[in-house]
Amino acid sequence: MSSAPHTIVPRDKLDFNLDGDIPQYWFGGDPFKTRFFDAMSTIFPEGERFFISCVRDFRDQVTDPVLQHEIRDFIRQEGQHGIVHNQFNDRLKAQGIDVDMLERIETRLLFGIMRKYVPKKHTLAVTAASEHMTAIMAHSFFERKEVLEHSDPRMRAMYAWHAMEEIEHKAVAFDVMQKVAKVWYPRRILAMLEVTLGFTIHSLLVTRYMLKVDGFSRGQRARMWTKGLWWLYNPLNGLFTSIAGHYLQYFKPGYHPWKAGQLDSYQIWLDTFNRTGNPILAGEALHAAGH
């Protein structure tokens, strides 16, 4: 039986006011930080569609009714994530970013190559690894208040909602992989290494493209990259190095997502959202609860 501590709740028709006056560089006026998060937004719609497809490959083999119910809600949540990020990506198109081109490349990689030539067990392992990555990003973005301190509240709320739902369903693909597909440990680890490398290269290349489209000179971009890579990977409190321990837990043979450290402020976000129905207020409550 699946035993997720959090209930998976699909939430639709949420209003983040993405058609409002959000600044182009909404992350404290910092082009690199903004474009890095924007790059992730361009990855999500096709990525979520890929995850749904890979879990669906094994859905008919699932006999546990609880896991079947979780798969259904996982699919609904991931579908909503794609819809909302598509809405934001329309803003990027208006800024001159060729989102359609970026999505064509991603579709070719995920569906034209991986879904076509890679074994279904492996694409499911890639999905489970990706779900681990997105779940621990919630910790990176919201455990420390200073990370998103100067970001636009509407964008902070969008990423908060996405992150909290990733936490809710973080074990679904993993449970299907372990209990149904019976993926062995070496494949699980290989998939995580592939996801880590692929996400890093893809997101940084898209960030590079966006900064170039924005018209910054080579010298300006060089300074942005020096500062930005330190923000991401400095050994003391980098955006990703700060959660290295949580990331590495995936490599333990007996790992399960619900054995890993949980995000204490998840309940604050959930209570605020359930009380107000307002994802922006919930995002602000989550941010305020950071250390």
C-alpha positions in Angstrom: 0.0 0.0 0.0 1.1 3.5 -0.6 1.4 5.7 2.5 1.9 9.3 1.5 1.7 11.6 4.6 0.2 14.4 2.4 -3.0 14.2 0.5 -2.6 14.8 -3.2 -5.1 17.6 -4.1 -5.5 18.8 -7.7 -6.2 22.5 -7.7 -7.4 24.2 -10.9 -8.5 27.6 -12.1 -6.0 29.4 -9.8 -5.4 33.1 -10.4 -1.8 34.3 -10.0 -2.5 37.5 -11.9 0.1 36.5 -14.5 -1.5 39.0 -17.0 -0.7 41.8 -14.5 2.3 44.2 -14.4 4.9 41.7 -13.5 8.4 43.2 -14.2 10.5 41.6 -16.9 13.2 41.0 -14.3 10.8 40.0 -11.6 13.5 38.4 -9.4 14.7 41.5 -7.6 15.7 43.2 -10.9 18.4 40.5 -11.4 18.4 39.3 -15.1 20.3 36.0 -14.4 18.2 34.9 -11.5 15.0 35.8 -13.3 16.0 34.1 -16.6 17.1 31.0 -14.7 13.7 30.6 -13.2 12.1 31.6 -16.6 14.2 28.8 -18.2 12.7 26.3 -15.8 9.2 27.6 -16.7 9.8 26.8 -20.4 10.9 23.3 -19.5 7.9 22.4 -17.3 5.0 22.0 -19.8 6.6 19.4 -22.0 8.3 17.9 -19.0 5.1 17.4 -17.2 3.5 15.8 -20.2 6.4 13.4 -20.4 6.1 12.5 -16.7 2.4 11.8 -17.2 3.1 9.6 -20.2 5.8 7.6 -18.4 3.6 6.9 -15.4 0.6 6.0 -17.6 2.7 3.3 -19.2 2.4 1.2 -16.1 -1.0 2.3 -14.9 -2.8 -0.8 -16.1 -0.5 -3.0 -14.0 -1.3 -1.2 -10.7 -3.5 -3.3 -8.5 -3.3 -1.2 -5.3 -6.4 1.1 -5.3 -4.7 3.7 -3.2 -1.8 4.0 -5.6 -4.3 4.1 -8.5 -6.1 7.0 -6.9 -2.8 8.8 -6.3 -1.8 8.3 -10.0 -5.0 9.9 -11.1 -4.4 12.9 -8.9 -0.8 13.1 -9.8 -1.8 13.3 -13.5 -4.3 16.1 -12.7 -1.8 18.1 -10.7 0.9 17.8 -13.4 -1.6 18.8 -16.1 -2.4 22.0 -14.1 1.3 22.8 -13.7 1.7 22.7 -17.5 -1.3 24.9 -18.0 -0.1 27.6 -15.6 3.4 27.6 -16.8 2.1 27.9 -20.4 0.2 31.0 -19.3 3.4 32.5 -17.9 5.4 31.5 -21.0 3.1 33.6 -23.1 4.6 36.6 -21.2 8.1 35.4 -22.3 6.9 35.2 -25.9 5.9 38.9 -25.7 9.4 39.7 -24.5 10.9 38.2 -27.6 11.7 34.7 -26.2 11.1 32.0 -28.8 9.3 29.7 -26.4 7.9 27.6 -29.3 11.4 26.9 -30.5 12.6 25.8 -27.1 9.6 23.6 -26.7 10.2 22.0 -30.1 13.7 21.0 -29.0 12.4 19.6 -25.7 9.6 17.7 -27.4 12.1 16.2 -29.8 14.4 15.1 -27.0 11.6 13.7 -24.7 9.1 12.3 -27.2 11.0 12.0 -30.4 14.0 10.2 -28.8 13.4 9.1 -25.3 9.8 7.9 -25.6 10.6 6.3 -28.9 13.9 4.5 -28.3 14.4 4.2 -24.5 12.8 1.3 -22.5 9.7 2.3 -20.6 11.2 1.2 -17.3 14.0 3.7 -17.9 11.8 6.6 -18.8 9.8 5.9 -15.6 13.1 5.9 -13.6 13.9 9.3 -15.3 10.4 10.5 -14.2 11.0 9.3 -10.6 14.4 11.0 -10.5 12.9 14.2 -11.9 10.2 14.2 -9.2 12.8 13.9 -6.6 14.6 16.9 -8.1 11.5 19.1 -8.2 10.4 18.1 -4.7 13.8 19.0 -3.1 13.8 22.3 -5.0 10.8 23.3 -2.8 13.2 23.1 0.1 15.8 25.1 -1.7 13.4 27.8 -2.7 11.3 28.2 0.5 13.2 26.9 3.6 15.5 30.0 3.5 13.5 33.3 3.3 16.3 35.2 1.6 16.2 33.1 -1.5 13.0 34.6 -2.9 12.9 37.7 -0.7 13.1 40.2 -3.5 11.0 38.3 -6.1 7.6 39.5 -7.3 4.9 38.0 -5.0 2.8 36.7 -7.9 5.8 34.7 -9.3 6.7 33.6 -5.8 3.2 32.3 -5.3 3.2 30.4 -8.6 6.4 28.6 -7.7 5.1 28.0 -4.2 2.0 26.3 -5.4 3.9 24.2 -7.9 6.5 23.3 -5.2 3.9 22.3 -2.6 2.1 20.1 -5.1 5.4 18.5 -6.1 5.8 17.6 -2.4 2.3 16.2 -2.2 2.9 13.7 -5.1 6.6 13.2 -4.8 6.3 9.5 -4.1 3.9 8.5 -6.8 6.3 7.9 -9.7 8.8 6.3 -7.3 6.1 3.9 -6.0 5.1 2.9 -9.5 8.8 2.4 -10.4 9.5 0.2 -7.3 6.3 -1.7 -6.8 5.0 -2.1 -10.3 7.9 -1.7 -12.8 10.4 -3.4 -10.4 13.2 -1.1 -11.6 16.5 -2.3 -10.2 18.8 -0.1 -8.2 21.5 0.6 -10.9 18.9 1.8 -13.4 17.4 4.1 -10.7 20.8 5.7 -10.0 21.8 5.9 -13.7 18.5 7.8 -14.4 19.2 10.2 -11.5 22.6 11.0 -12.9 21.1 11.6 -16.4 18.4 13.9 -15.0 21.0 15.9 -12.9 23.2 16.4 -15.9 20.3 17.0 -18.4 18.5 19.5 -16.2 21.7 21.4 -15.5 22.7 21.7 -19.1 19.2 22.4 -20.4 18.4 25.1 -17.9 21.7 26.9 -18.2 21.6 26.8 -22.0 18.1 28.3 -22.0 19.2 30.9 -19.5 22.2 31.7 -21.8 19.8 32.0 -24.8 17.4 34.3 -23.0 20.1 36.7 -21.8 21.4 36.9 -25.3 17.9 37.7 -26.6 17.7 40.4 -24.0 20.5 42.2 -25.7 23.2 42.2 -23.0 26.7 42.5 -24.2 29.2 39.7 -24.0 31.0 41.5 -21.1 27.7 42.1 -19.3 26.7 38.4 -19.7 30.1 37.2 -18.4 29.7 39.2 -15.2 26.1 37.9 -14.8 27.3 34.3 -15.2 30.1 34.7 -12.7 27.8 36.1 -10.1 24.9 33.7 -11.1 26.9 30.5 -11.0 28.1 31.4 -7.5 24.5 32.0 -6.5 23.6 28.5 -7.7 26.6 26.5 -6.7 28.7 28.2 -4.0 29.6 25.6 -1.4 28.3 27.5 1.6 24.7 28.3 0.7 24.2 27.9 -3.1 20.7 27.5 -4.3 21.4 23.8 -5.1 24.5 23.0 -3.0 22.5 23.9 0.1 20.3 20.8 -0.5 23.1 18.4 -1.6 22.4 16.2 1.4 18.7 15.8 0.5 19.6 15.2 -3.1 22.1 12.5 -2.2 19.6 10.5 -0.1 18.2 9.3 -3.4 21.3 7.2 -3.8 20.7 5.1 -0.7 19.5 1.6 -1.6 16.6 1.7 0.9 15.5 5.3 0.0 11.9 6.3 -0.2 10.6 9.8 -0.7 8.6 9.9 2.5 11.7 8.8 4.5 13.4 12.1 3.5 13.2 15.3 5.4 9.8 17.0 5.1 9.1 20.7 4.5 7.7 21.9 7.8 6.1 25.0 6.3 4.0 23.0 3.8 1.2 22.9 6.4 1.3 26.7 6.7 0.8 27.0 2.9 -1.9 24.4 2.9 -3.8 25.9 5.8 -3.6 29.4 4.3 -4.8 28.2 0.9 -7.6 26.2 2.4 -8.8 29.1 4.5 -8.6 31.8 1.8 -8.6 30.0 -1.5 -6.0 32.6 -2.6 -2.7 31.1 -3.9 -0.9 34.5 -3.6 -1.7 34.8 0.1 -0.7 31.2 0.6 2.6 31.9 -1.2 3.3 34.9 1.0 2.5 32.8 4.2 4.9 30.1 3.0 7.6 32.7 2.3 7.2 34.3 5.6 7.6 31.0 7.4 11.2 30.6 5.9 14.2 30.7 8.2 
